[in-house]
Amino acid sequence: MTTHPWFPALDETLPVDAVDATLIGRVWQPDVEGPTPVLIDGEDVRSLAGGYATVSALAEHPEPAAAAREAAGASLGTLTDIHANTPFDRRDPGRPWFLAPHDLQAVKAAGVTFAVSMIERVIEERARGDHQAAAALREVISTRIGGDLRGIVPGSERAAELKQFFVDEGLWSQYLEVGIGPDAEIFTKGMPLSARGTGEQIGVLASSTWNNPEPEVALVVSSRGSVVGATLANDVNLRDIEGRSALLLPKAKDNNASCATGPFIRLFDGSFGIDDVRAMVVSVDVRGADGFVMHASSDMGQISRDPLDLVGQLIGPHHQYPDGAILMLGTLFAPIEDRDAPGMGFTHRLDDVVTIRSAGLGALVNVVRHSEECDPWVFGVTALMTNLAARRLL
């Protein structure tokens, strides 16, 4: 278990404009042995259970932000106290703490959504570390396709020409197909209620020797396909397992404690909307007990597939989600900084503290452990329905 200070102060956890934000989440209430949707109302953490037993039900309202403020009931405690009781290694189980901020929604993720970084990795691999060769190859591609490669729109005529170039060069792969082809890669990251919140342990398989965090923005999508808010996410990836075969993606992505979201959902309102998501910069800090420090950022302005286009590929006449969905939008982040021996790149060590942050959504902070050692996921849909029925909330 980590022994060094790691969980941020409350003012570092909240969005910079928290006073203007409509923030909702979930709190574990020991006195009722179950979760409660809440609204952050200044220093008060107010229950929404009187109007909405689940966050997914609130997301179905045509105007969730207004509905949350109208439904806000009794205070479950102060924001300061509940935040302070959230870290797993200092928690009093007899007092409330924050959970992942969504519940019955399907947990989905989009991959290879930043085509420019994917193309650059292919160029670098072909150039084998020779910067002049990489520049020359980039110039050849730019001349043949025309214009800045950052302007490549997946599924477009230019993208098709770029695809043919890579085919001719013997460089085509399934990752390039979903990166610049017409169809996005959208996969299931986890089951409803399986995500961990801020302050929790996050897991990588003990058998994995090459893995990394993936700092992302996640959209909250209603069953109608409307985007009603956003949160931060860590789409933990086991690069060695996925690298063995793309068919092992489920094993690389979906394991005990392998997904974290939070700290809150920021609902869309007059102060925050989809354009803010499009312009967002998401940073990630990894701090190891060994003194290792890594910092990087992902600029949503460089995403190749618009967030609403990804939502359209997720949900519609071709696929429904009756309880809505959480959709992670992918990341520009691909760690190559050596941690140990030169040329070995980055991989997690136990007790790494991972902080994912954006000005508009706050900070999601977790400690890395082996999935096999993290608390098992035991509170599923049956447990939630039983609990809500006992509380007469259904």
PyMOL commands that set and color helices and strands:
alter all, ss='L'
color gray80, all
select helices_A, chain A and resi 10-13+18-20+55-59+64-71+79-84+115-127+131-145+149-151+157-168+174-180+239-244+246-253+274-278+300-302+307-314+381-390
alter helices_A, ss='H'
color red, helices_A
select strands_A, chain A and resi 23-29+34-41+44-47+75-78+97-99+106-111+185-190+201-204+211-212+215-221+227-235+237-238+259-267+281-287+293-299+325-328+353-358+362-370
alter strands_A, ss='S'
color yellow, strands_A
deselect
rebuild
show_as cartoon
